[in-house]
Amino acid sequence: ATTSVTVPTSVQSYPNQVRTDGADLYWRYDDAVSPYTADSSVSGNRSGVQVNAPALKQSPGAVPGSTAMGFNGTSQQVHSDRRQSVGNTFTIETWFKTNTTRGGKLIGFGNNTTRSSGSNDRHIYMTNTGRLVFGVYNGSTRTVSTGLFETYNDNKWHHVVGTQGPGGITLYVDGQNKGSLNATSNSTYAGYWHAGGDNLSGWPTRPTSNFFAGQLDETAVYPTALTQAQVKNHFDLAKAPTDTVSTVKTTEDTYINQGAPSTAYGTATSLAVRGSGSLYQAYMRFDLPAAPAGQVLKSAALQFKTSTQASAGTADTVSVVPVTGTWSGASTSFNTKPALGATPLGSIAGVPDGSAVHNVELDTAAVTAVLGSSYSLGLTSNGTDPLWLWASESTAAEGTPQLVLTFGAK
């Protein structure tokens, strides 16, 4: 089976930096189905297994354009799917949001998957009062915690990082160093990474619950100890404006045929474009969104897919123009065709035969002027070679005509 994807015009700064800094486990929690959580690290080889159906697609996430995962604080967690060993140098990182007063483990390492781990450390957990604790075990529990009045169960997104290396262990919250301890070793055992819960028996200021009630986002593990500058950079990047890509499908579309001047094709599954001979023109209507707050339109493109009809492509140049007259799919025919604007918004110089997705870059300023309105586009050409493309009524859902709009910071 084939499918189409939309590639953003710019790199997402936060996940790009996580990968650049060497994460070998990276759970973004953008998954739409259970029970697996994708690993977005470069290696992509430590996926997560969801236990007891955490809530998916929680919005807004900690990073713009991403979603979070919700945990009930009693039984839900995600554990890695591969057993591994972890040395004395590592970093764990996650974003969280909660108002719980029962605490719980945010992220950690343990020797079991769904059963409570007998060996467990390299973890960050929250106390009942909302303080954060990072700890390892090297014969005794070695921990660093936030101050007595530094609590984070305020239902806001926070960033927490724990590192261990030759300099010991360090806890960072929201980009700031909250304390270090000269603990350079930890327990040696094979196990699994956990997010949202696992055993906390025997750990200082143990909370009421082993499981975390709240949302987690952007959980990552590194085989190195991130520096304070790297941690602060991650925190800052999550707050920085990022591009937003929106896809807008047609609300209706049709085409006209000079050879059948009184026929309306509003329910046709394909659209046609040809300039001479028997004239074909295609029309599409879109309900355009307004630009997100603080952002402007950076690029716009019309995306369509040629049909499976033989010779569906064209050797001719096809232009995208604004429709200035009124029309409807139910009643528009060659005899009642709407007027078109004279200035093209974009064009494509020929389309190869074969069913495939194509993009036509559009004039950004012209599209910006009509954001937040219902707007119609027409497809025209001057040659004799017809173009055939799927209409919104087609069962080829991935080929439905759509506008791809990229918004970014002013």
C-alpha positions as CSV (number, residue, x, y, z in Angstrom):
1,A,0.0,0.0,0.0
2,T,1.1,3.6,-0.6
3,T,0.4,6.7,1.4
4,S,1.4,10.3,1.3
5,V,3.0,12.5,4.0
6,T,3.5,16.2,4.4
7,V,7.1,17.2,5.1
8,P,7.4,20.5,7.1
9,T,9.5,23.2,5.5
10,S,11.6,23.6,8.6
11,V,13.1,21.3,11.3
12,Q,11.3,21.1,14.6
13,S,13.9,22.6,17.0
14,Y,13.1,20.7,20.2
15,P,13.0,17.1,18.9
16,N,15.9,17.8,16.6
17,Q,18.0,18.9,19.5
18,V,17.1,15.8,21.6
19,R,18.3,13.6,18.7
20,T,21.4,15.7,18.1
21,D,22.3,15.4,21.8
22,G,22.3,11.6,21.4
23,A,19.1,10.3,23.0
24,D,18.8,6.5,22.5
25,L,15.2,6.4,23.8
26,Y,12.8,9.2,22.9
27,W,9.1,8.8,23.6
28,R,7.1,11.8,22.2
29,Y,3.7,10.3,23.0
30,D,2.1,11.4,19.7
31,D,0.8,7.8,19.2
32,A,-2.9,7.6,18.1
33,V,-3.4,3.9,19.0
34,S,-2.5,1.5,21.8
35,P,-0.5,-0.4,23.0
36,Y,2.8,0.8,21.6
37,T,4.7,4.0,22.0
38,A,7.1,4.9,19.2
39,D,10.8,5.6,19.8
40,S,11.7,8.8,18.0
41,S,15.4,8.6,18.7
42,V,17.9,8.2,15.9
43,S,18.2,4.5,16.5
44,G,14.5,4.1,17.1
45,N,15.0,0.8,18.7
46,R,13.5,1.2,22.2
47,S,9.8,1.5,21.8
48,G,7.4,1.6,24.8
49,V,4.6,-0.8,25.8
50,Q,1.6,0.9,27.3
51,V,0.2,-0.8,30.4
52,N,-3.5,-0.5,31.3
53,A,-4.3,2.0,28.5
54,P,-3.0,5.4,29.4
55,A,-4.9,8.3,27.8
56,L,-3.5,9.2,24.3
57,K,-3.2,12.5,22.4
58,Q,-3.6,14.8,25.4
59,S,-3.4,18.4,24.2
60,P,-1.7,20.7,24.6
61,G,1.6,19.0,25.1
62,A,4.7,20.5,26.6
63,V,6.2,21.2,23.1
64,P,4.1,23.0,20.5
65,G,2.8,20.7,17.9
66,S,3.1,17.6,20.0
67,T,0.7,15.7,22.3
68,A,1.1,14.2,25.7
69,M,0.1,11.0,27.5
70,G,-2.2,10.9,30.6
71,F,-1.7,8.5,33.5
72,N,-4.3,7.6,36.2
73,G,-1.9,7.3,39.2
74,T,-3.0,3.8,40.1
75,S,-2.0,1.3,37.4
76,Q,-0.9,2.9,34.2
77,Q,2.6,3.2,32.9
78,V,4.8,2.7,29.8
79,H,7.8,0.4,29.9
80,S,10.5,-0.2,27.3
81,D,10.3,-3.3,25.2
82,R,13.9,-4.4,25.3
83,R,15.9,-5.6,28.4
84,Q,19.2,-3.8,28.8
85,S,21.9,-2.7,31.2
86,V,22.7,0.9,32.0
87,G,26.1,2.0,33.1
88,N,27.2,4.8,35.5
89,T,26.8,7.5,32.9
90,F,23.3,8.5,31.7
91,T,20.7,11.2,31.6
92,I,16.9,10.8,32.0
93,E,14.6,13.6,30.9
94,T,10.8,14.2,30.8
95,W,8.2,16.9,30.9
96,F,5.3,16.6,33.3
97,K,2.1,18.3,34.4
98,T,0.1,17.4,37.5
99,N,-1.9,18.5,40.5
100,T,-1.6,15.2,42.4
101,T,-1.1,15.1,46.1
102,R,-0.1,11.4,46.1
103,G,3.2,11.7,44.3
104,G,4.5,8.9,42.0
105,K,7.3,7.9,39.7
106,L,7.8,9.9,36.6
107,I,10.6,7.9,35.0
108,G,13.0,5.2,36.2
109,F,14.7,1.9,35.6
110,G,13.6,-1.4,37.0
111,N,14.2,-5.1,36.5
112,N,10.6,-6.0,35.7
113,T,8.0,-4.9,33.1
114,T,4.4,-5.0,34.4
115,R,5.3,-6.5,37.8
116,S,6.7,-4.3,40.6
117,S,10.5,-4.2,40.2
118,G,12.6,-5.6,43.0
119,S,15.7,-3.8,41.7
120,N,14.9,-0.1,40.9
121,D,16.8,3.1,40.7
122,R,18.0,5.8,38.2
123,H,14.7,7.4,38.7
124,I,12.9,10.7,39.2
125,Y,9.8,10.7,41.5
126,M,7.4,13.2,43.1
127,T,6.6,13.4,46.8
128,N,3.1,13.9,48.1
129,T,3.8,17.6,48.5
130,G,5.1,18.0,44.9
131,R,8.8,18.0,45.5
132,L,11.0,16.2,43.0
133,V,13.6,13.5,43.9
134,F,16.3,12.0,41.7
135,G,18.2,9.0,42.9
136,V,20.5,6.0,42.3
137,Y,21.3,3.0,44.4
138,N,24.9,1.9,45.1
139,G,24.5,-0.1,48.3
140,S,22.3,2.6,49.7
141,T,19.9,5.2,48.3
142,R,21.7,8.3,47.0
143,T,19.3,11.2,46.2
144,V,19.1,14.8,45.3
145,S,15.8,16.7,45.8
146,T,14.2,20.1,45.3
147,G,13.9,22.4,48.2
148,L,11.2,22.2,50.9
149,F,9.1,24.9,49.2
150,E,10.0,24.0,45.6
151,T,7.0,22.1,44.6
152,Y,5.7,21.3,41.1
153,N,2.2,19.9,41.4
154,D,0.7,23.2,40.2
155,N,-0.9,21.8,37.0
156,K,1.7,23.5,34.8
157,W,4.2,21.9,32.4
158,H,7.7,21.5,34.0
159,H,10.9,20.0,32.6
160,V,13.0,17.7,34.8
161,V,16.3,16.1,34.1
162,G,18.6,13.7,36.1
163,T,22.2,13.0,35.2
164,Q,24.9,10.7,36.5
165,G,28.5,10.8,35.4
166,P,32.1,11.1,36.7
167,G,31.0,14.2,38.6
168,G,28.2,12.4,40.4
169,I,24.4,13.0,40.1
170,T,22.6,16.2,39.4
171,L,19.0,17.2,39.3
172,Y,17.7,20.0,37.0
173,V,14.2,21.5,36.9
174,D,13.0,24.0,34.3
175,G,16.6,24.5,33.2
176,Q,18.1,25.2,36.6
177,N,20.5,23.1,38.7
178,K,18.7,22.0,41.9
179,G,21.6,20.2,43.5
180,S,24.4,17.6,43.0
181,L,25.8,14.7,45.0
182,N,29.1,12.8,44.7
183,A,27.5,9.5,43.7
184,T,29.4,8.0,40.7
185,S,28.1,4.4,40.7
186,N,24.7,2.6,40.7
187,S,23.3,-0.9,40.9
188,T,24.3,-3.4,38.2
189,Y,21.3,-5.3,36.8
190,A,19.4,-5.7,33.5
191,G,16.0,-4.1,33.2
192,Y,13.6,-1.8,31.5
193,W,12.9,2.0,31.5
194,H,9.5,2.9,33.0
195,A,7.4,6.1,32.6
196,G,4.5,6.7,34.9
197,G,5.1,4.2,37.6
198,D,7.1,1.4,39.3
199,N,8.2,0.4,42.7
200,L,9.5,3.1,45.2
201,S,9.7,0.9,48.3
202,G,12.6,2.0,50.6
203,W,13.2,5.4,48.9
204,P,13.3,8.7,50.9
205,T,10.1,10.6,51.3
206,R,8.3,7.8,49.5
207,P,5.0,9.1,48.2
208,T,1.6,7.4,48.8
209,S,1.5,6.1,45.2
210,N,4.1,4.4,43.1
211,F,2.2,5.6,40.1
212,F,2.0,9.1,38.7
213,A,-1.3,10.9,38.1
214,G,-0.9,13.5,35.4
215,Q,0.6,14.0,32.0
216,L,4.0,13.2,30.6
217,D,5.6,14.4,27.4
218,E,8.9,14.2,25.6
219,T,10.5,11.4,27.7
220,A,14.2,10.8,26.7
221,V,17.2,8.7,27.9
222,Y,20.8,9.4,26.9
223,P,23.9,7.3,27.4
224,T,25.8,10.4,28.4
225,A,25.5,13.0,31.1
226,L,24.0,16.2,29.5
227,T,25.7,19.4,30.6
228,Q,23.8,22.3,32.3
229,A,24.0,24.2,29.0
230,Q,22.4,21.4,27.1
231,V,19.6,21.0,29.7
232,K,18.9,24.7,29.6
233,N,18.8,24.7,25.8
234,H,16.2,21.9,25.8
235,F,14.0,23.9,28.3
236,D,14.4,27.1,26.2
237,L,13.7,25.3,22.9
238,A,10.4,23.9,24.1
239,K,9.2,27.4,24.9
240,A,10.4,28.8,21.5
241,P,7.8,29.3,18.7
242,T,7.7,26.5,16.2
243,D,6.2,26.1,12.8
244,T,2.6,24.8,12.6
245,V,1.6,22.8,9.6
246,S,-2.1,22.6,8.8
247,T,-3.8,20.6,6.0
248,V,-7.1,21.9,4.8
249,K,-9.2,19.6,2.6
250,T,-11.8,20.8,0.1
251,T,-15.3,21.4,1.3
252,E,-16.5,20.7,-2.3
253,D,-15.0,20.4,-5.8
254,T,-16.1,19.9,-9.3
255,Y,-15.1,20.4,-13.0
256,I,-16.7,21.6,-16.2
257,N,-16.7,19.9,-19.6
258,Q,-17.3,21.9,-22.8
259,G,-18.3,18.7,-24.5
260,A,-21.3,18.4,-22.1
261,P,-22.1,22.0,-21.6
262,S,-25.1,21.6,-19.3
263,T,-23.8,18.7,-17.1
264,A,-22.7,19.3,-13.5
265,Y,-19.9,17.0,-12.2
266,G,-20.2,17.8,-8.5
267,T,-20.4,14.2,-7.5
268,A,-17.6,12.9,-9.8
269,T,-14.8,11.0,-8.2
270,S,-12.2,12.7,-10.4
271,L,-11.5,16.2,-11.8
272,A,-10.1,17.2,-15.2
273,V,-8.1,20.1,-16.6
274,R,-7.5,20.8,-20.3
275,G,-7.1,24.1,-22.1
276,S,-8.2,23.5,-25.7
277,G,-10.2,21.0,-27.6
278,S,-13.1,20.2,-25.3
279,L,-12.3,22.6,-22.4
280,Y,-12.0,21.2,-18.9
281,Q,-11.6,23.4,-15.7
282,A,-11.6,22.2,-12.1
283,Y,-12.8,24.2,-9.0
284,M,-12.1,23.6,-5.4
285,R,-13.4,25.4,-2.3
286,F,-11.5,25.6,1.1
287,D,-12.5,26.9,4.5
288,L,-9.2,28.5,5.4
289,P,-8.1,28.9,9.1
290,A,-6.8,32.1,10.6
291,A,-3.1,32.3,11.4
292,P,-2.4,31.0,15.0
293,A,-1.8,33.7,17.6
294,G,1.7,35.2,17.1
295,Q,2.3,33.4,13.8
296,V,2.2,34.3,10.1
297,L,1.8,32.2,7.0
298,K,5.3,31.1,5.8
299,S,4.3,28.9,2.9
300,A,1.2,27.5,1.1
301,A,0.9,24.6,-1.4
302,L,-1.9,22.9,-3.2
303,Q,-1.5,19.1,-3.0
304,F,-3.4,16.7,-5.3
305,K,-3.0,13.1,-6.6
306,T,-3.3,12.0,-10.2
307,S,-5.9,9.3,-10.7
308,T,-5.2,5.7,-11.9
309,Q,-6.7,6.5,-15.3
310,A,-4.3,5.7,-18.2
311,S,-2.3,8.9,-19.1
312,A,-3.7,10.8,-16.2
313,G,-0.7,13.1,-16.2
314,T,-0.1,16.0,-18.6
315,A,2.7,17.5,-20.6
316,D,1.1,20.9,-20.3
317,T,1.6,23.6,-17.6
318,V,-1.3,23.7,-15.2
319,S,-2.0,27.0,-13.3
320,V,-3.8,27.6,-10.0
321,V,-5.9,30.7,-10.1
322,P,-8.4,32.3,-7.8
323,V,-12.1,31.8,-8.6
324,T,-13.7,35.2,-8.6
325,G,-17.3,34.1,-9.5
326,T,-19.8,32.1,-7.6
327,W,-20.2,28.3,-8.1
328,S,-21.5,25.2,-6.5
329,G,-20.8,21.5,-7.1
330,A,-24.4,20.7,-7.6
331,S,-25.2,23.3,-10.3
332,T,-22.0,24.5,-12.0
333,S,-21.6,23.4,-15.6
334,F,-19.7,24.7,-18.6
335,N,-22.7,27.0,-19.3
336,T,-22.7,28.4,-15.8
337,K,-18.9,28.4,-15.1
338,P,-17.6,31.0,-12.7
339,A,-15.1,33.8,-13.6
340,L,-11.4,33.2,-12.9
341,G,-8.7,35.7,-11.8
342,A,-6.1,36.6,-14.3
343,T,-3.0,36.3,-12.0
344,P,-2.0,32.7,-11.2
345,L,-1.2,31.9,-7.6
346,G,1.2,29.1,-8.8
347,S,1.8,26.6,-11.5
348,I,3.2,23.2,-12.3
349,A,5.1,22.6,-15.5
350,G,3.8,19.1,-16.5
351,V,2.8,16.1,-14.4
352,P,4.1,12.6,-15.1
353,D,1.7,9.8,-15.9
354,G,1.0,7.4,-13.0
355,S,-1.0,7.9,-9.8
356,A,1.1,10.1,-7.5
357,V,0.9,13.1,-5.2
358,H,2.0,16.4,-6.5
359,N,2.5,19.9,-4.9
360,V,2.0,23.3,-6.4
361,E,3.6,26.1,-4.3
362,L,1.3,29.1,-4.0
363,D,1.8,32.8,-3.6
364,T,2.1,33.3,0.2
365,A,1.0,36.9,0.2
366,A,-2.1,36.2,-1.8
367,V,-3.2,33.3,0.4
368,T,-2.4,35.3,3.6
369,A,-4.9,37.9,2.4
370,V,-7.8,35.4,2.4
371,L,-7.0,33.5,5.6
372,G,-10.0,33.0,7.8
373,S,-12.4,32.9,4.9
374,S,-14.0,30.5,2.4
375,Y,-11.8,30.6,-0.7
376,S,-12.0,28.9,-4.1
377,L,-9.2,27.9,-6.5
378,G,-9.4,26.9,-10.1
379,L,-7.1,24.7,-12.2
380,T,-6.6,25.7,-15.9
381,S,-4.2,24.9,-18.7
382,N,-3.6,26.0,-22.3
383,G,-2.7,22.7,-24.0
384,T,-4.5,19.7,-25.3
385,D,-3.2,17.0,-22.9
386,P,-5.7,16.6,-20.1
387,L,-4.8,16.2,-16.4
388,W,-7.0,13.8,-14.3
389,L,-6.8,14.0,-10.5
390,W,-8.9,12.5,-7.6
391,A,-11.8,14.5,-6.3
392,S,-12.9,14.7,-2.7
393,E,-15.5,12.1,-3.5
394,S,-12.9,9.5,-4.4
395,T,-12.2,6.6,-2.1
396,A,-8.5,7.3,-2.4
397,A,-8.6,9.3,0.8
398,E,-4.9,10.1,0.8
399,G,-5.3,11.7,-2.6
400,T,-8.0,14.2,-1.7
401,P,-7.1,17.7,-2.8
402,Q,-5.8,19.8,0.1
403,L,-4.0,23.0,1.0
404,V,-0.8,22.6,3.1
405,L,-0.3,25.7,5.1
406,T,2.8,26.3,7.2
407,F,2.6,29.0,9.9
408,G,5.6,30.3,11.9
409,A,6.8,33.1,14.1
410,K,6.5,36.6,12.8
